[in-house]
Amino acid sequence: MKEWNGQNTADFQVFDRVQAKAFDQWAIRQMQIPGVVLMENAAGNISQAVLSYFRQPAEKGVCVFCGGGNNGGDGFAIARHLRNHRIEVRIAVCGDPNRLKGEAETNFIICQKMGLPMTTVDLGSADLFKQVKNVIGASGLLVDAVLGTGFESELKNPQAMLISCMNAHNLPVVAVDIPSGMDCDTGVPLPVCVEAAATVTLAALKKGFVESPESRNVTGRVFVADIGIVK
């Protein structure tokens, strides 16, 4: 894992949204690496970043916000890794768990089997802030695994409200791959995004980070994590 400081871009590959998806498909289809293995590698490296750079707040407890796609699957796997390091974790499931599929569903089931505390957040609820506050509890750190690089349309109101509720708690946030609500290609919020203390992005820098210097205000420190293969 290596940190991008804004001056060393030449040391990294830079992917836009299409390239990020194509890289995953190449790894799975051509290199025959199962998606769940890529997810496990990503989660292990992100968990190590949390433990290395945010150990003190993490020891107060970590709340992992998981969306319904592969970004959420990373979040479930991260929660497992952190719990194995004796970090108290809580999981906020931001969507219908019955609609999870593939690697995300696999890691959700493992978290269930481990007995990790999980709360399904009703994004359409009028008391969303209260729900978010309750699931965070006394946690000292949040992990943002809600939306990934594939998101490109304007946020719907429930998603925007969730992100605003997360930001309102003024806790350090580690974003998985990209802060939720940021456009991967432009680095612009759609229209709001998670305000992270650090972003652990997977396989390559994302184009929006490079295109928009202002993105550093919401990505925080940026680390590029290996997922088990390079191209």
N, C-alpha and C positions, 0 to 999 in steps of 0.2 A: 504494500500500500504506500502510495506516495502523495504528498500534498501539492496541490496546485496553488501557486502564490500570485497568479496573474501575470508573472513575468517569464514563466517557464513552460508556456504552452507548447513549444516545439518538442517537449519531452513526452507528449501524450498524443494519442489519437483523439480526434474530435468527431462525435457522431451527431447527426441530426436525428429527428424522430424515425424516419424511414430506415436509416442506417443502423440505429439501435435495434430495431425489430429484426432487420435482416441479419445482424450479427447473431442474435439469439437463435434464429432459424438455421443459420449455417452451423452453429455449434451443435444443435440438436439433430438436424437431418444429415448433414454431411460428415460431421465428426463423431456422430453417434453418442453424444453425451446426453443422457436423460435430463429433461428439464428439472427434475427434482434434485439432481446432483448440482446443476448450476445454481439452483436456489439455495442449496445447503452451503455451497462455497461462498456465495454472497453473504448469507446470514452469518456465517462464521467470521468473516472479515469485518462486517459491520459491528458485530458484537465486540470484537477485539478493539475496534476504534472507540466504542462507548467505554469499555473498561480502561483503555489507555488514556483517553483525553477527558473523560467525564466521570471518573470513578467516584469522586466525592458526592456529587448529586445523585448518581446512580445508586449508591449505597442507601439512600433514603427511600428508594423504590423507583421503578420505571413503569410508566404506563405506555403501552404500545397501541397506537391507533391503526387498525387494519381495514383497508378497503376490500372490495369484492373481487379484485383481479390479482394478477401476479405480484403487484407491489404489496398487497395485503398478505399474500402467501409468504413473501420475504419477512413481513412483520411477525407472522406466527412463528416462523423458524427462528427469528431473532429472539423472540420471547423465550423459546425453549433453551437456546444457548445461554442467555443471561441467567435463567433459572438454574441451569447446570453449574453456573459460577456462583450460586447461592445469592443471587440478586433477587429481591422480591419483585415480582412482575404482576401487572394487571393488564388485561387485554380489553380494548374497546373495539367491538365488532361493528364497523360502520356500514351496515347493509344487512341484507337477509342472508343468514348463514346457510339456509337451504339452497341458495343459488350459487354457492361456491362450487368450483369444479377444478379438476386437474390437480396440479401441485399445490394450489392454495387450499383445496379441500383436504388433501393429504396432511398438510401441516396443521390445519385446524383440528382434524381428528386426533393427531398426536398430542396437541395441546389439551384436548379434552381428556385423553387417556392419562395424561400427566396430572390432571386435576388443577390446571392453572386457572385462576379466577378470570372469567370472561363475562362481559356485559354487552348485550346487544343495544346499541344506541339507536333510538328512533329519530331519524333525521327530520321527520315531519312533525315532531312534537313541539308544542308551544313552550315546553319547559326544557328545551335542548340544553341551555346553559347549565341548568341544575343537574341534568343527566351527566354532562361532561365533567362538572365539578365533582360529582359523587364518584365517578369511575376513576378520576385522577387521584382522589383522596389525598394522602400525605406524600405522594410521589415527588421526587426531586428532579425527575427528568422525563421528557416525553420523547417517544420515537414516532415519527410521521411516516406511516406506510399506507397512506390512503389512496393517493393518485400517483400514477407513474408517468413515464415519458410519452405514452400514447395519447394522453388527454390533450385535446386541442380546441375544443369548443368552449364558449363562455360557461362558467360555473352556473349550475342551477342554484336557486336560493338556498335549499337545504344544505348543499355542499359548502356554499360560501359562508353560511351561518356556522357550520361545524368548524371551519378553519378560523373564523373570527373568535369562536369560543376557545379554541386551542391557544390562539395568540393572546387572548385576554388574561390567561393565567400567569404570564410573564415568567415561565419556567424555561430553562434551556431545552431546545428541541434538536434532535438529530434526525435529519431527513434522509430517507432511503431513496437513492438515485437522483431525485429532484424534489424540491419543496412542492408539496401538493398545491395545485392551483397555478403553477408557473408553466408558461408555454416553453416546451423543450427547445424550439428553434429560435425564439426571439428573446427569451429570458424575461418576458413581460408577464405580470400577474393577470389572471383572467376572471374577474378584475382584482381579486385578492389572492394571496397565497400565504402559506405557512412561513413564518419568520423564524428561520433556523439559526442555531448557534454554529452548526456544522452540517454539511451535506456529504454523505458518502455515496459517490456516484459509481456506477458499475461499468467496468470494462474500458470506458473512455470518458473524457470530458464531454459535456453536452454543449451543443452549438450555442444555445442561448446564454450560457455562462460567459462565453467568449465574446459573443455579439453585443451583449449589454453589460457594460461595466457596473451599472446600477444593480445588477442582479446580486452582487456581492453583499448588498445590504440585507438580503433575505436568505442567501445560501449560507452565510457565515463562512467558516473555513471549509475548503473543499478538498476532499480526499478521493483519489481514484483507487477503487478496490478491484482486485483480480477475482474473476469468477471461475478460474480453472483452466482457461485457454486464451490465447491471443491469436490474432490473425495478421 
